[in-house]
Amino acid sequence: MNGPSLALRQRSLGDPSAEFPLFPPLTRGCPKTSTDEIAYPLDVVYDYAKVDRGLFEQAPGPDLARWSPLLPPLDAPTLGEGGTPLVRLGDVYIKDESRNPTWSHKDRLNRVAVSAAVAAGAPGVVVASSGNHGASAAAYAARAGLRAIVLASADSPPAVQSFVRAYGAKVVSVPGEKRWPLLREVVDRLGYHPVSNQTVTHTGHPFGPEGYKTIAYELFLQLGEVPAAVFTPTGYAELLYGMWKGFCELLLLGVTEKAPRMFSCETAAGGPHAKALATGAPAAVVELGPTDAYGVAGSVGGHRGVVAVRDSGGEAVLVTDEEMRRAQRELARAGLWQELSGTAGLAGHRRLRRDFDGPVVCVATSSGFKDLGVGGERYPVLENPTLDDLRF
């Protein structure tokens, strides 16, 4: 059932007729369809006629290799990513991606992207990240015996920087506007494999979203059907698009008869995908305001998120920090401690207040220990505690 990769080639999301070999991954967008204003990502094409439908009869579990026919070649070893729990929370289900090896959804992306670095014979990977992505890339690089350079922003949480350094990565804090030029230099001069965006609108690594498809497969197996709607924290929308592609593959392969509506849940301080969808643009760049949800705080959008929301009949939902804090408290009271950014999906569902004809899934992406300020609090010590001090 689980055999070699059936990946065939890359093609442009801007024009599917623009095709390229599977290797090397085109990490700077489609060279044929991109312009100075819009960069189009690459998608991966598979030989779907050879897919064994029995692939979707297995029980969900860790290690993305269980889905190897529908992924690019997995040359990096696993850390046990995937197989995360689906938890019922009142009227919704929470897909808790904080249970991955580095406590975020990014592990699915990096198993695939670091595999590409191994296949390329690169000495290491380079990433511009202030949080989950940097930690995950560093962990998977270490597991594969590669070096990792992480270009972090100066205001990234100290605990997260310590987390990244623990894997042996070279972590350098640089001003935001200098991170991407420096990343390009590391790629061009040192030969490192990039797992971050390098283009004017977001394209990122063409293989990255393929890892996120596996969430769609797992949801189908865990629910016994596809959801009616999926609400997803959205920064660059690789997660959103990857899941949408996974659901489309289930439909294409005849495993299901429908696909869910996809909802991008962005911080109201930015919202580039909301702007692109509202204006009919393929992608957009916006001015970013202040927010504590740094994991989804981006001014640059990409075409992937537009495709997922538009083609699924979904919507873009903007949520405030306070709405995310309410969702964070709701999740914590149910035993799920999530980073503020990771609660945007539930916050988006609560804001929309809409009924759906079928199960609703809110993806929760990352552990609460990665939030700003975590670990810096000081609590009083009770010298002579009594029972009255212990009452709620």
Salt bridges, closest charged atoms under 4 A:
GLU19 OE2 - ARG9 NE 3.09
ASP43 OD1 - LYS245 NZ 2.98
ASP47 OD2 - LYS50 NZ 3.61
ASP63 OD1 - ARG111 NH1 2.85
GLU81 OE2 - ARG111 NH1 2.73
ASP91 OD1 - ARG350 NH1 3.04
ASP96 OD2 - ARG99 NE 2.66
GLU97 OE1 - ARG108 NE 2.70
GLU185 OE2 - ARG189 NH1 2.83
ASP188 OD1 - ARG28 NH2 2.96
GLU210 OE1 - LYS213 NZ 2.91
GLU210 OE2 - LYS245 NZ 2.88
GLU218 OE1 - LYS95 NZ 2.70
GLU218 OE2 - ARG108 NH1 2.87
GLU249 OE2 - LYS213 NZ 2.94
GLU266 OE1 - HIS273 ND1 3.18
ASP292 OD2 - ARG325 NH2 2.56
ASP311 OD1 - ARG310 NE 2.91
GLU315 OE2 - ARG261 NH2 3.86
GLU315 OE2 - ARG354 NH1 2.44
GLU322 OE2 - ARG329 NH2 3.26
GLU323 OE2 - ARG351 NE 2.99
GLU330 OE2 - ARG350 NH2 2.71
ASP388 OD1 - ARG391 NE 3.06
